[in-house]
Amino acid sequence: MRETTDQSTLTIELDEAIVLNNESFYDELAALVKKSGRRHVVLDFSGVSIIDDCGLQAVTRLVERYGRKGYSFSLRNPRRPILKLLVFRDMVDRIDVRFTDEYRP
């Protein structure tokens, strides 16, 4: 995981595979969000090729918990299989999904 910040946004570039690590993955994400002090968080899925249910639950939990605290979230560039999973789990209704011009699934 790699993070970058600008004036108002924390961007977290996620690793290639997010599997079998629900608690530690959530804890890592939450620590980055707290540390940054930014109220908008972009989770960059450009490099993610695999995410299991535990990883998805960690992202969902982060969005729900910090969303109640006034944070906003966007997912950037999820690949087609991950986008299908997000649609199936009704995540696209709860979080902004964006694609950059150079990346389309």
DOSE-937031 format. One record per residue (C-alpha): x, y, z; residue in three letters. Coordinates in steps of 0.1 Angstrom, whole numbers. Layout:
<nodes>
NODE,X,Y,Z,ALA
...
</nodes>
This chain:
<nodes>
NODE,0,0,0,MET
NODE,12,35,-8,ARG
NODE,-3,67,1,GLU
NODE,-1,103,-13,THR
NODE,-18,135,-2,THR
NODE,-27,168,-16,ASP
NODE,-45,198,-1,GLN
NODE,-77,179,7,SER
NODE,-74,143,-4,THR
NODE,-56,112,7,LEU
NODE,-50,87,-21,THR
NODE,-42,51,-11,ILE
NODE,-29,29,-39,GLU
NODE,-39,-6,-30,LEU
NODE,-18,-38,-35,ASP
NODE,-24,-63,-62,GLU
NODE,-42,-88,-41,ALA
NODE,-64,-81,-11,ILE
NODE,-72,-115,5,VAL
NODE,-77,-132,38,LEU
NODE,-66,-103,60,ASN
NODE,-98,-84,70,ASN
NODE,-87,-71,104,GLU
NODE,-52,-62,95,SER
NODE,-62,-46,62,PHE
NODE,-89,-26,78,TYR
NODE,-65,-15,106,ASP
NODE,-39,-4,80,GLU
NODE,-65,16,61,LEU
NODE,-79,32,92,ALA
NODE,-45,42,105,ALA
NODE,-37,59,72,LEU
NODE,-70,77,72,VAL
NODE,-65,89,108,LYS
NODE,-29,99,102,LYS
NODE,-35,120,71,SER
NODE,-60,144,85,GLY
NODE,-77,146,51,ARG
NODE,-115,142,49,ARG
NODE,-117,128,14,HIS
NODE,-101,94,7,VAL
NODE,-95,79,-27,VAL
NODE,-89,41,-28,LEU
NODE,-70,35,-60,ASP
NODE,-79,0,-73,PHE
NODE,-58,3,-105,SER
NODE,-34,-23,-94,GLY
NODE,-58,-47,-77,VAL
NODE,-65,-79,-96,SER
NODE,-80,-99,-67,ILE
NODE,-101,-91,-37,ILE
NODE,-119,-116,-16,ASP
NODE,-149,-112,6,ASP
NODE,-128,-103,37,CYS
NODE,-110,-76,18,GLY
NODE,-143,-62,5,LEU
NODE,-157,-63,41,GLN
NODE,-127,-42,53,ALA
NODE,-133,-16,26,VAL
NODE,-171,-15,34,THR
NODE,-164,-12,71,ARG
NODE,-140,17,65,LEU
NODE,-165,35,43,VAL
NODE,-193,30,67,GLU
NODE,-175,39,99,ARG
NODE,-156,69,86,TYR
NODE,-186,80,65,GLY
NODE,-205,85,97,ARG
NODE,-177,107,109,LYS
NODE,-180,130,79,GLY
NODE,-154,115,56,TYR
NODE,-161,109,19,SER
NODE,-147,81,-2,PHE
NODE,-141,73,-39,SER
NODE,-129,42,-56,LEU
NODE,-106,48,-85,ARG
NODE,-102,25,-115,ASN
NODE,-115,-9,-102,PRO
NODE,-110,-36,-128,ARG
NODE,-141,-53,-144,ARG
NODE,-142,-84,-120,PRO
NODE,-139,-61,-90,ILE
NODE,-165,-37,-104,LEU
NODE,-189,-66,-109,LYS
NODE,-183,-76,-72,LEU
NODE,-189,-41,-61,LEU
NODE,-222,-39,-80,VAL
NODE,-233,-73,-67,PHE
NODE,-226,-62,-31,ARG
NODE,-244,-28,-36,ASP
NODE,-212,-9,-29,MET
NODE,-216,13,-60,VAL
NODE,-246,29,-44,ASP
NODE,-227,38,-12,ARG
NODE,-194,49,-27,ILE
NODE,-183,70,-56,ASP
NODE,-166,49,-83,VAL
NODE,-145,69,-108,ARG
NODE,-124,61,-138,PHE
NODE,-95,82,-150,THR
NODE,-94,91,-187,ASP
NODE,-64,68,-193,GLU
NODE,-81,38,-176,TYR
NODE,-113,21,-186,ARG
NODE,-123,-14,-176,PRO
</nodes>
